[in-house]
Amino acid sequence: MFVVNNFMMAVAQLLDFVLTAYVWIIIGRAVVSWVGADPYNPIVRFLYEATEPALSRIRRVLPISMGGIDFSPMILILAIMFVQSFVVGTLKQIALGMG
């Protein structure tokens, strides 16, 4: 039973790390959009390609932009924070309950 416990805890920690890294990618994209970086730079292209699918879905469902400010990165970060606290927390509680 401890193997399942350790596996669930490892999955929870890995998911937490991946979501945190994605939040930093979103923040990087927001900063790059403010400074007007070269769109042909490989790092800038990675940031846009990694975040645009999720951000475009949010923009399509909630077309929120006031004064040229795009709030979709903030909404996505809030959604990730919810998933981190709910899903990761639930996985950790289940893993601790099995032990």
N, C-alpha and C positions, 0 to 999 in steps of 0.2 A: 504494500500500500504506500510505502514511503516513496517508491519510484513515481507513482502517479502524482503524489504530493509535490515532489521536486520538479516534475515535468510541468505541472500547472503553474508553479511559482516561476519557473524559467520562462514559460510562455508569457506570463503577465509582465515580467521584467523586460523581456524583449519587445513586447508591444509598447510598453511605456517608453523605452528608448527610441523606437522607431517614430512614435508620435511626437516625442520631444524634438527629434531631429527634423521632422517635417515642419514643426512650428518655426524652427530657426530658418529653414529654407523659405518659408512664407515671409518671415521678417526680412530676410536678405532680398527677396524679390521686391518687397515694398520699398526698401532703401534704394535699390537699383532704379526703381521707377521714379524716385524723387530726384536723383542726380542726373538722369538722362544718360546712362552709360551706353557704350557702343553695342548695338544689338547683334553684331556679328562676333562678339567675344564669346568663347565657348562657355565660360562660367555664366554669363548673362543668359545665353541660350538654354543652358541646363536649368537655371532658376525658372525661366518662363515655361519650358516644356514640362517641368515637374509640378508646377502649380496651376497652370492654365486650365487643365481639365476640371479640377475641383472648383476653381474660382468662376469659370464660365457657367457651371451649373448653378452656382449661387446667384450670379448676376441674372440668369434667365428666370429663376424662380422669384427672387427678390430684387427687382431693379432699383437698388438704393444707391444713389449718388447725388450728393448735394454740393453744388459749387465746384464741380470737377473732382471731388474727392470720392474715391471708390472705397466703400466700406466692406466689400466682400472679403478682403483678407482678415479683417477683425472678426467678422462673422464666422469664418472658417476656423480661426484660432479659438474662438469661444466654443465651437462645436467639438474641436479636438480636446479642449480642456474638459468638456463634459464627458466625452468618451473615456478620457484618462481616469477621471474620478469615478465613473460608474463601472465601466467594463473592467479596467485594470484592478480597481478596488474589489469588485465582485470576484474576479479570478483569484486574487490573493486571499480573500476571505474563505473561498471554497477550499483552496489549498491548505490553509491553516486549519480549517474544520476537519479535513481528512486526517490530519496528523494527530 
